[in-house]
Amino acid sequence: MERAVSGRGFTDKMYYYNFLAVHVIVGAVTALTALSGILGITDMSALASIPPCAYAELGIHTGFVVWKAKVENCRKNKDAGRMESLMEGEQL
């Protein structure tokens, strides 16, 4: 698993680990829900908020990665006029 992200940057590695963690957590919640009858768990309401929160956090992280890549591409392509508006938060 580490080989898949060994040549990538820090942000890419963190995104990969975040993506993996969110899906493991949601899988665990799904398994607990499916096995709740066998395990004798009667109140599953606390688990209902975990998947939306996990995917919201992953969405925020995805937005950060996309914004960072956009800014890096503008710097790489020397679009100086566009860089000023990007840093001010304007949309494309």
Protein Blocks (a to p, Z undefined) as FASTA:
>chain_A
ZZmmmmpcfklmmmmmmmmmmmmmmmmmmmmmmmmmmnopablmlmmmmmmmmmmmmmmm
mmmmmmmmmmmmmmmnopaklmmmmmnopaZZ
